[in-house]
Amino acid sequence: VESQTLPVGVVHGPLKVIFLQPKEPRMVWRRLRLRGLIALVTVSSWTCNISPAVFHFEIVVPPEVAEGPLDGRILLLVSNSDEPEPRFQRLRSLETPLIFGSDVENLIPGEPTVLDVNLLGFPIESISEIPPGEYFVQAVLNIYTTFNRADGHTVKAHMDHWEGQQWNRSPGNLYSSVKSVTIAPSSGGTVSIALTETIPPLEPVEDTKYVKHIKFKSDILSNWWGHDIDLGAVVVLPEGFDENPQARYPVVYWHGHFPRTFTGFQEEPPSQELTGAARERAEGRHSFFQDWVSGKLPRFLIVLMQHPTPFYDDSYAVNSENNGPYGDALTQELMPRVEEQFRAIGEPWARTLSGGSTGGWESLAWQVFYPDMFNGVWTFCPDPVDFRYFQLVNIYEDDNAFHPNSTWKTSAVRPWQRGTDDQVRFSQRDASHLESVLGSRGRSGDQMDIFMSVYGPVGDDGYPKLLYDKRTGEIDKSIVEYWRDNYDLRHILERDWETLGPKLVGKLHFYMGDTDTYFLEEATRLMEAFLEQTTDPYYEGSFDWGVRQPHCYSGMPEFPGQTSYQRVLPRMLEH
């Protein structure tokens, strides 16, 4: 096809529109519902020249920068500021930059990828809606790896390089310098951006007297993913560890997002220049260090685990259809290695669990799924523990994630993130639309997608079968029972209390702010209601509710600046 005329074929009944491009297309087809009609249009990338009268961006990887072909996701950021550069600006804030995303497959360096007005973005949906003005623009290519998994599926996703699934910092990803441009979509024109820079490898983290790091290839996960997958841990040693080589120690497995190292210590007092919340945090870290080395705190090993997946910065520490056997790998490979190398007691009575948010759910899940391996969990602000309140979505009764059930009122009113004054900063629709820009097929590397990849089944295409459509909010009722039976922790406890209850007496301890930033308190209240009515046996645990406390409440300090470690380690020792 030599001309720019786009042949259109129309058939009576359902509308079918096909845009043909001059070169061999590399495109992603999107289905748009138009009042009962179906249109098939190309809205992702292609390699062709289009009229400069239609405003667009052209992104190119110079041949000298990378060898092709490349797979991945191009992310384009448009901002009012270049401090920090757009790729480091917060996307979940009221000052978020504009962001647009496009899949690329078999991208040949030197060939431009066109991002035009059809591409969906966040928080505005089209490049054509950018108000005329001066902007700073930057683009990143989040590179995908091909995985030939043991379940028979082949998928493409980002391979973590020990940065914790951060596309803006991941070694090997390509990015452009920040460019100042004038944008006036109604006047047409082209903005060309070259991805000339490569994110360098991370510097290794050094061991200290008290903080050690291990990393090794997991045979269990590597065999499943068809690619080398590493596990690791950051181990905090008690005072006297080197001086007492025969001593053995209890372990607290502290769950949470990917930690590069342990940041809970500050050996020197905070400088006088620090004020406000920063000073409080520094004083807390210094206080914790003093208590740790003086022997005031019990001598535990604190183990922070590292287990990023191609879908997120951690696996949620359980076996799942989309992420693979991470529960097996962590309990059968990582735990024995840590306990042998660092002289743990290695008995169930000497293992405890803790963590907050993601780590809150993970630590509770480990106590529930492996009740004979651990002797208690102190969980802070856990992710939804009852899917009748998956944040504010009842996955069993609601038809749509963006709004409550209603015949006529279908505006996207359901909140997702708030301040302690109850001002909504993000809606469920906002969070979902942002993730649909960051990655297709559940590959955003963000929060809702890891829920769906962990809790949900595999789709026919090998990618996670999503609980709901990220653009419309429509819930897929065919998979809610799978979520319930495998990962709804309150449901599992109630279903199996006859066998689980005797193993969990005195072991379940919850901390939750009643104004949690992500509305996690509602599910926790349902968990409390169930546990408080248990008999034969009664659970004999505890709930600590923080009045007007946000995410992530971990109990009120006994003195200013006290850390969660200082609060729960003595309770673990006593138990």
C-alpha positions as CSV (number, residue, x, y, z in Angstrom):
1,V,0.0,0.0,0.0
2,E,1.7,3.2,-1.2
3,S,-0.9,5.8,-0.2
4,Q,-1.9,6.9,3.2
5,T,-5.6,6.2,2.4
6,L,-6.9,3.7,4.9
7,P,-9.1,1.1,3.2
8,V,-12.2,0.5,5.3
9,G,-14.5,-2.6,4.9
10,V,-18.0,-2.3,6.3
11,V,-20.5,-5.2,6.6
12,H,-24.1,-4.9,7.5
13,G,-24.9,-5.6,11.1
14,P,-21.9,-5.5,13.5
15,L,-19.5,-2.8,12.3
16,K,-16.1,-4.1,11.4
17,V,-13.4,-1.5,10.7
18,I,-9.9,-2.7,9.7
19,F,-7.1,-0.2,9.4
20,L,-4.3,-1.5,7.1
21,Q,-0.8,-0.1,7.5
22,P,2.0,0.2,4.8
23,K,4.5,-2.1,6.4
24,E,4.3,-5.5,8.0
25,P,2.3,-4.5,11.1
26,R,3.3,-5.3,14.7
27,M,0.1,-4.3,16.4
28,V,-2.2,-5.2,19.2
29,W,-5.9,-5.4,18.4
30,R,-8.3,-3.8,20.8
31,R,-12.0,-4.4,20.8
32,L,-14.1,-1.3,21.4
33,R,-17.8,-1.7,22.3
34,L,-19.8,1.0,20.6
35,R,-23.5,0.7,21.6
36,G,-23.8,-2.9,20.6
37,L,-21.4,-2.6,17.6
38,I,-18.0,-4.1,17.5
39,A,-15.1,-2.2,16.0
40,L,-11.6,-3.7,15.5
41,V,-9.0,-0.9,15.4
42,T,-5.3,-0.8,15.8
43,V,-4.4,1.3,18.8
44,S,-1.0,0.1,19.7
45,S,2.3,0.5,17.8
46,W,3.1,0.2,14.1
47,T,6.1,1.0,12.0
48,C,5.0,3.4,9.3
49,N,5.1,7.1,8.4
50,I,1.9,8.9,9.0
51,S,0.9,12.5,8.1
52,P,2.4,15.1,10.3
53,A,-1.0,16.8,10.3
54,V,-2.0,14.1,12.8
55,F,-0.2,14.8,16.1
56,H,1.9,11.9,17.2
57,F,5.1,10.7,18.9
58,E,7.8,8.6,17.2
59,I,9.9,6.5,19.5
60,V,13.1,4.9,18.2
61,V,15.8,2.7,19.6
62,P,19.0,3.7,17.7
63,P,20.8,0.6,16.2
64,E,24.0,1.4,18.1
65,V,22.1,1.1,21.5
66,A,20.6,-2.4,21.2
67,E,20.5,-5.4,19.0
68,G,17.0,-6.5,17.9
69,P,14.5,-7.7,17.8
70,L,13.1,-6.5,21.1
71,D,9.9,-7.2,23.0
72,G,8.5,-5.0,25.7
73,R,6.4,-2.1,26.7
74,I,7.1,1.5,25.7
75,L,6.1,4.0,28.3
76,L,5.9,7.7,27.4
77,L,5.7,10.3,30.1
78,V,4.6,13.9,29.7
79,S,5.2,16.3,32.6
80,N,5.1,19.9,33.7
81,S,8.4,19.4,35.5
82,D,11.8,17.8,35.0
83,E,12.7,17.6,38.7
84,P,12.9,14.7,39.2
85,E,13.0,13.5,35.6
86,P,9.5,12.2,34.6
87,R,10.3,8.5,34.9
88,F,10.9,9.0,38.6
89,Q,7.8,11.0,39.3
90,R,5.0,9.5,41.4
91,L,2.2,8.0,39.3
92,R,-0.2,7.6,42.2
93,S,-0.4,11.2,43.3
94,L,-2.4,14.3,42.5
95,E,0.6,15.6,40.6
96,T,1.1,12.6,38.4
97,P,2.6,13.1,35.0
98,L,0.7,11.9,32.0
99,I,1.7,8.4,30.9
100,F,0.9,6.4,27.7
101,G,1.9,2.8,27.0
102,S,2.3,0.6,24.0
103,D,3.4,-3.1,23.6
104,V,6.1,-3.8,21.0
105,E,7.1,-7.2,19.7
106,N,10.1,-8.0,17.5
107,L,11.0,-4.3,17.5
108,I,13.9,-3.6,15.1
109,P,16.3,-0.9,16.3
110,G,16.1,2.0,13.9
111,E,12.5,1.6,13.1
112,P,10.2,4.1,14.8
113,T,7.2,3.2,16.9
114,V,4.3,5.6,16.5
115,L,2.2,6.6,19.5
116,D,-0.8,8.6,18.3
117,V,-4.2,9.8,19.4
118,N,-5.7,6.3,19.5
119,L,-3.4,5.2,22.2
120,L,-5.0,5.0,25.7
121,G,-3.3,6.9,28.5
122,F,-3.6,8.0,32.2
123,P,-5.0,10.2,33.7
124,I,-6.2,11.6,30.4
125,E,-7.1,9.0,27.9
126,S,-5.7,10.3,24.6
127,I,-2.7,12.3,23.4
128,S,-5.2,14.6,21.6
129,E,-6.4,15.8,25.0
130,I,-3.1,17.2,26.1
131,P,-3.6,20.9,26.6
132,P,-1.4,23.0,24.4
133,G,1.8,24.1,26.1
134,E,5.4,23.5,27.1
135,Y,6.2,20.1,28.5
136,F,9.0,17.7,29.5
137,V,8.8,14.3,27.8
138,Q,10.7,11.1,28.4
139,A,10.2,7.5,27.2
140,V,11.3,4.1,28.6
141,L,11.3,0.7,27.0
142,N,10.6,-2.0,29.7
143,I,12.1,-5.0,28.0
144,Y,10.4,-8.4,28.2
145,T,11.9,-11.9,28.4
146,T,10.3,-15.0,26.8
147,F,9.5,-17.7,29.3
148,N,8.7,-21.3,28.2
149,R,7.0,-22.5,31.4
150,A,6.6,-26.0,32.7
151,D,2.8,-25.6,32.5
152,G,3.0,-25.5,28.7
153,H,2.5,-21.8,28.3
154,T,4.9,-19.3,26.7
155,V,4.7,-15.8,28.0
156,K,6.6,-12.6,27.7
157,A,7.2,-10.4,30.7
158,H,9.8,-8.4,32.4
159,M,12.7,-10.3,34.1
160,D,13.6,-8.7,37.4
161,H,17.2,-7.8,37.8
162,W,17.1,-7.5,41.6
163,E,15.7,-4.0,41.5
164,G,12.2,-5.3,42.6
165,Q,10.2,-5.0,39.3
166,Q,10.7,-1.3,38.9
167,W,10.5,-0.5,35.2
168,N,12.1,3.0,35.7
169,R,15.2,1.6,37.4
170,S,15.6,-1.9,36.0
171,P,19.1,-2.7,34.6
172,G,19.0,-3.2,30.8
173,N,15.9,-1.1,30.2
174,L,16.3,1.7,27.7
175,Y,15.3,5.3,28.2
176,S,15.6,8.7,26.6
177,S,17.0,11.9,28.0
178,V,14.4,14.5,29.1
179,K,13.2,16.6,26.3
180,S,11.5,20.0,26.4
181,V,8.8,20.3,23.7
182,T,5.9,22.4,22.7
183,I,2.7,20.3,22.3
184,A,-0.3,21.5,20.4
185,P,-2.2,18.4,19.3
186,S,-4.8,20.4,17.2
187,S,-2.0,21.8,15.1
188,G,-0.5,18.4,14.3
189,G,3.2,17.7,14.2
190,T,5.6,15.0,15.3
191,V,7.7,14.7,18.5
192,S,10.7,12.4,17.9
193,I,12.3,10.6,20.9
194,A,15.3,8.4,20.8
195,L,16.0,5.8,23.5
196,T,19.7,6.4,23.7
197,E,20.4,5.4,27.3
198,T,20.6,2.0,29.1
199,I,20.0,1.6,32.8
200,P,23.3,0.2,34.2
201,P,23.6,-2.8,36.5
202,L,23.0,-2.3,40.2
203,E,25.9,-2.0,42.5
204,P,26.1,-5.0,44.9
205,V,25.0,-4.4,48.4
206,E,27.8,-4.8,50.9
207,D,27.5,-7.0,54.0
208,T,28.0,-5.4,57.4
209,K,28.6,-6.9,60.9
210,Y,24.9,-7.1,61.5
211,V,23.4,-7.4,58.0
212,K,24.2,-10.2,55.6
213,H,22.9,-10.9,52.1
214,I,22.5,-14.2,50.2
215,K,21.3,-15.0,46.7
216,F,21.0,-18.3,44.9
217,K,19.4,-20.0,41.9
218,S,16.1,-21.7,42.8
219,D,15.9,-25.1,41.1
220,I,12.2,-25.4,41.8
221,L,11.3,-22.0,40.2
222,S,13.9,-22.2,37.4
223,N,12.4,-25.5,36.3
224,W,8.9,-24.1,36.3
225,W,9.7,-20.8,34.5
226,G,12.1,-22.3,32.0
227,H,14.6,-19.6,32.9
228,D,17.0,-19.1,35.8
229,I,15.1,-17.6,38.8
230,D,16.9,-16.5,41.9
231,L,15.8,-16.3,45.5
232,G,17.6,-14.3,48.2
233,A,17.4,-13.0,51.8
234,V,18.6,-10.2,53.9
235,V,19.5,-11.6,57.3
236,V,19.9,-9.3,60.4
237,L,22.2,-10.9,63.0
238,P,21.9,-10.4,66.7
239,E,24.7,-8.9,68.9
240,G,27.2,-11.6,69.8
241,F,26.6,-13.8,66.7
242,D,30.3,-14.0,65.8
243,E,31.5,-14.2,69.4
244,N,29.3,-17.2,70.2
245,P,29.7,-19.7,67.4
246,Q,27.8,-22.4,69.2
247,A,24.7,-20.3,69.9
248,R,21.5,-20.9,67.9
249,Y,18.7,-18.4,67.5
250,P,14.9,-18.1,66.9
251,V,13.9,-16.6,63.6
252,V,11.3,-14.0,62.6
253,Y,10.5,-14.2,58.9
254,W,9.6,-10.6,58.0
255,H,7.5,-10.4,54.9
256,G,7.1,-7.5,52.5
257,H,7.9,-5.9,49.2
258,F,11.3,-6.6,47.7
259,P,14.1,-5.3,50.0
260,R,17.5,-4.6,48.6
261,T,18.9,-4.5,52.1
262,F,17.9,-3.8,55.7
263,T,17.2,-0.1,56.4
264,G,15.9,-0.4,59.9
265,F,19.2,0.5,61.6
266,Q,20.9,3.9,62.0
267,E,24.1,3.6,64.0
268,E,24.6,7.4,64.6
269,P,22.1,9.8,66.1
270,P,20.2,11.8,63.6
271,S,21.7,15.2,62.6
272,Q,20.3,18.3,64.0
273,E,19.2,19.5,60.6
274,L,16.5,16.8,60.3
275,T,13.0,17.9,61.4
276,G,9.4,16.6,61.5
277,A,8.6,13.1,60.3
278,A,12.1,12.5,58.8
279,R,13.6,13.2,62.2
280,E,11.2,10.8,63.9
281,R,12.0,8.0,61.5
282,A,15.8,8.6,62.0
283,E,15.4,8.6,65.8
284,G,13.4,5.4,65.6
285,R,16.1,3.6,63.6
286,H,18.8,4.8,66.0
287,S,16.8,3.8,69.0
288,F,16.2,0.3,67.5
289,F,19.9,-0.1,66.8
290,Q,20.8,0.8,70.4
291,D,18.3,-1.7,71.7
292,W,19.5,-4.3,69.3
293,V,23.2,-4.1,70.2
294,S,22.7,-3.6,73.9
295,G,20.8,-6.8,74.5
296,K,17.7,-5.0,75.5
297,L,15.8,-6.8,72.7
298,P,15.7,-10.5,72.4
299,R,18.3,-12.1,70.2
300,F,16.5,-13.1,67.0
301,L,17.5,-13.6,63.5
302,I,15.4,-11.2,61.3
303,V,15.0,-12.6,57.8
304,L,13.7,-10.4,55.0
305,M,13.0,-12.6,51.9
306,Q,13.7,-11.6,48.2
307,H,11.4,-13.3,45.7
308,P,10.5,-11.1,42.8
309,T,8.5,-12.6,39.9
310,P,8.0,-11.6,36.3
311,F,4.7,-10.0,37.5
312,Y,5.7,-8.1,40.6
313,D,8.3,-7.2,43.2
314,D,7.4,-10.3,45.2
315,S,5.4,-13.5,44.7
316,Y,3.1,-13.2,47.7
317,A,5.0,-16.1,49.0
318,V,2.5,-18.8,48.0
319,N,2.1,-21.3,45.2
320,S,0.0,-19.9,42.3
321,E,-0.9,-20.9,38.8
322,N,0.6,-17.8,37.2
323,N,3.7,-17.2,39.3
324,G,4.5,-20.9,40.0
325,P,5.6,-22.8,43.2
326,Y,7.0,-19.9,45.2
327,G,5.6,-21.3,48.5
328,D,7.4,-24.5,47.9
329,A,10.6,-22.8,46.9
330,L,10.7,-20.4,49.9
331,T,9.9,-23.1,52.5
332,Q,11.9,-25.9,50.9
333,E,14.9,-24.1,49.5
334,L,15.3,-20.7,51.1
335,M,14.4,-21.4,54.7
336,P,16.7,-24.5,55.1
337,R,19.6,-22.5,53.6
338,V,19.1,-19.5,55.9
339,E,18.6,-21.6,59.0
340,E,21.7,-23.8,58.4
341,Q,24.0,-20.9,57.4
342,F,23.0,-18.6,60.2
343,R,22.6,-21.1,63.0
344,A,18.8,-20.9,63.5
345,I,17.2,-23.3,66.1
346,G,15.3,-24.6,63.1
347,E,12.2,-25.8,65.1
348,P,8.6,-24.7,64.6
349,W,8.4,-23.3,68.1
350,A,11.3,-21.0,67.3
351,R,9.9,-19.5,64.1
352,T,7.6,-16.5,64.0
353,L,6.1,-14.3,61.3
354,S,5.4,-10.6,60.7
355,G,5.1,-8.0,58.0
356,G,2.9,-5.2,56.8
357,S,0.5,-4.6,53.9
358,T,1.6,-7.1,51.2
359,G,3.8,-8.6,53.9
360,G,0.8,-8.6,56.3
361,W,-1.1,-10.9,54.0
362,E,1.9,-13.0,53.2
363,S,2.8,-13.6,56.9
364,L,-0.8,-14.5,57.7
365,A,-1.1,-16.8,54.7
366,W,2.1,-18.6,55.8
367,Q,0.7,-19.2,59.3
368,V,-2.6,-20.5,57.7
369,F,-1.1,-22.6,54.9
370,Y,1.8,-23.9,57.0
371,P,0.4,-24.1,60.5
372,D,2.8,-26.7,61.7
373,M,5.9,-24.7,60.6
374,F,5.4,-21.5,62.6
375,N,4.6,-20.4,66.1
376,G,2.6,-17.2,65.6
377,V,2.0,-14.2,63.3
378,W,1.9,-10.5,64.1
379,T,0.4,-9.1,60.9
380,F,0.2,-5.3,60.2
381,C,-2.5,-3.8,57.9
382,P,-2.7,-7.0,55.8
383,D,-4.0,-6.9,52.2
384,P,-7.6,-8.1,51.9
385,V,-8.1,-11.2,54.1
386,D,-11.8,-11.6,53.2
387,F,-12.8,-11.1,49.6
388,R,-16.3,-9.8,50.5
389,Y,-14.1,-6.7,51.0
390,F,-11.5,-6.9,48.4
391,Q,-10.6,-3.3,49.4
392,L,-14.2,-2.1,48.8
393,V,-15.2,-4.7,46.1
394,N,-17.4,-7.7,47.1
395,I,-16.1,-10.1,44.4
396,Y,-19.0,-12.5,45.2
397,E,-21.9,-10.1,44.9
398,D,-20.8,-7.0,42.9
399,D,-21.1,-7.0,39.1
400,N,-18.6,-4.2,38.6
401,A,-15.4,-3.2,40.4
402,F,-15.8,0.5,39.7
403,H,-19.3,1.1,41.3
404,P,-21.7,-0.7,43.6
405,N,-24.6,-2.6,42.1
406,S,-27.3,-0.3,40.7
407,T,-29.8,-0.3,37.9
408,W,-29.1,3.3,36.8
409,K,-26.2,4.7,38.8
410,T,-23.1,3.4,37.1
411,S,-20.6,6.2,37.5
412,A,-17.1,5.1,38.7
413,V,-17.5,6.2,42.3
414,R,-15.7,3.4,44.3
415,P,-12.6,4.8,46.1
416,W,-9.3,3.0,46.2
417,Q,-7.0,5.3,48.1
418,R,-7.6,8.0,50.6
419,G,-6.1,10.3,53.2
420,T,-6.9,10.2,56.9
421,D,-9.4,13.0,56.2
422,D,-11.2,10.7,53.9
423,Q,-10.3,12.7,50.8
424,V,-10.2,10.2,47.9
425,R,-6.9,10.4,46.0
426,F,-7.5,7.5,43.6
427,S,-10.5,5.6,42.6
428,Q,-10.7,1.9,41.7
429,R,-11.1,3.0,38.1
430,D,-8.0,5.2,38.4
431,A,-5.8,2.4,39.7
432,S,-7.1,0.0,37.1
433,H,-6.7,2.4,34.2
434,L,-3.1,3.3,35.3
435,E,-2.2,-0.4,35.4
436,S,-3.7,-1.0,31.9
437,V,-1.3,1.7,30.6
438,L,1.7,0.3,32.5
439,G,1.2,-3.2,31.0
440,S,-1.3,-5.3,29.1
441,R,-2.3,-8.9,30.1
442,G,-1.6,-8.4,33.7
443,R,2.0,-7.2,33.2
444,S,1.8,-3.7,34.8
445,G,4.0,-4.9,37.7
446,D,1.6,-3.2,40.0
447,Q,-0.8,-3.9,42.8
448,M,-4.0,-5.0,41.2
449,D,-2.2,-7.2,38.7
450,I,-0.3,-9.1,41.3
451,F,-3.5,-9.8,43.1
452,M,-4.9,-11.2,39.9
453,S,-1.8,-13.2,39.0
454,V,-1.6,-14.7,42.5
455,Y,-5.3,-15.3,43.3
456,G,-6.5,-16.1,39.8
457,P,-6.2,-19.0,37.3
458,V,-4.2,-19.0,34.1
459,G,-6.0,-17.8,31.0
460,D,-6.0,-19.6,27.7
461,D,-3.2,-17.3,26.4
462,G,-1.0,-18.2,29.4
463,Y,-1.4,-14.8,31.1
464,P,-3.4,-14.2,34.3
465,K,-7.2,-14.4,33.9
466,L,-8.2,-11.1,35.3
467,L,-10.9,-10.8,38.0
468,Y,-12.4,-7.8,36.1
469,D,-11.9,-5.8,32.9
470,K,-9.4,-3.0,33.6
471,R,-11.2,-0.5,31.3
472,T,-14.9,-1.3,32.2
473,G,-14.7,-2.8,35.7
474,E,-16.9,-5.7,34.7
475,I,-16.2,-8.7,37.0
476,D,-15.7,-12.1,35.6
477,K,-17.9,-14.3,37.7
478,S,-16.4,-17.5,36.3
479,I,-13.3,-17.2,38.5
480,V,-14.6,-15.9,41.9
481,E,-15.0,-19.4,43.3
482,Y,-11.3,-20.1,42.4
483,W,-10.3,-17.0,44.4
484,R,-12.4,-17.9,47.4
485,D,-11.4,-21.6,47.6
486,N,-7.7,-21.0,47.3
487,Y,-6.8,-17.5,48.7
488,D,-9.7,-16.0,50.7
489,L,-8.0,-16.5,54.1
490,R,-11.1,-15.9,56.2
491,H,-13.1,-18.4,54.1
492,I,-10.3,-21.0,54.4
493,L,-10.1,-20.5,58.1
494,E,-13.9,-20.9,58.6
495,R,-14.1,-23.8,56.2
496,D,-11.2,-25.7,57.8
497,W,-11.4,-24.5,61.4
498,E,-12.0,-28.0,62.7
499,T,-8.5,-29.0,61.6
500,L,-6.7,-25.6,61.5
501,G,-8.1,-24.2,64.8
502,P,-6.2,-26.5,67.2
503,K,-2.9,-25.6,65.4
504,L,-3.5,-21.8,65.5
505,V,-4.6,-21.1,69.1
506,G,-2.8,-18.1,70.4
507,K,-0.9,-17.5,67.1
508,L,-3.0,-14.9,65.2
509,H,-2.4,-11.2,66.0
510,F,-3.7,-8.4,63.9
511,Y,-2.9,-4.6,63.8
512,M,-5.0,-2.3,61.6
513,G,-5.8,1.4,61.4
514,D,-9.5,2.1,61.3
515,T,-8.8,4.7,58.5
516,D,-6.6,2.5,56.4
517,T,-5.4,4.3,53.3
518,Y,-6.5,1.4,51.1
519,F,-9.7,0.5,53.0
520,L,-8.2,-2.7,54.3
521,E,-9.9,-2.4,57.7
522,E,-13.3,-3.7,56.4
523,A,-12.0,-7.2,55.5
524,T,-10.1,-7.3,58.8
525,R,-13.3,-6.6,60.7
526,L,-14.9,-9.5,59.0
527,M,-11.9,-11.7,60.0
528,E,-12.3,-10.5,63.6
529,A,-16.0,-11.2,63.6
530,F,-15.3,-14.8,62.6
531,L,-12.4,-15.4,64.9
532,E,-14.1,-14.0,67.9
533,Q,-17.0,-16.4,67.6
534,T,-14.8,-19.5,67.2
535,T,-15.2,-22.3,69.7
536,D,-13.6,-25.7,70.2
537,P,-11.2,-24.1,70.1
538,Y,-11.4,-20.3,70.6
539,Y,-8.6,-18.7,68.7
540,E,-7.1,-16.8,71.7
541,G,-5.4,-14.2,69.5
542,S,-5.7,-10.4,69.4
543,F,-6.7,-7.4,67.3
544,D,-5.2,-4.0,67.8
545,W,-7.2,-1.2,66.2
546,G,-5.5,2.2,65.6
547,V,-8.0,5.0,65.9
548,R,-7.8,7.3,62.9
549,Q,-4.6,5.6,61.8
550,P,-3.7,5.1,58.1
551,H,-1.8,2.4,56.3
552,C,0.3,0.8,57.7
553,Y,-0.6,0.8,61.4
554,S,1.6,-1.5,63.5
555,G,0.5,-0.7,67.1
556,M,1.0,2.4,69.2
557,P,4.5,3.0,70.4
558,E,5.3,2.8,74.1
559,F,7.6,5.8,73.6
560,P,8.1,8.2,70.7
561,G,10.0,6.8,67.8
562,Q,9.6,3.2,68.7
563,T,9.7,0.9,65.7
564,S,7.5,-2.1,65.1
565,Y,10.5,-4.4,65.7
566,Q,10.8,-3.0,69.2
567,R,7.1,-3.6,69.9
568,V,6.6,-7.1,68.6
569,L,10.0,-8.9,69.2
570,P,9.4,-9.0,73.0
571,R,5.9,-10.4,72.5
572,M,7.3,-13.0,70.2
573,L,9.9,-14.0,72.7
574,E,7.2,-14.3,75.5
575,H,5.0,-16.4,73.3
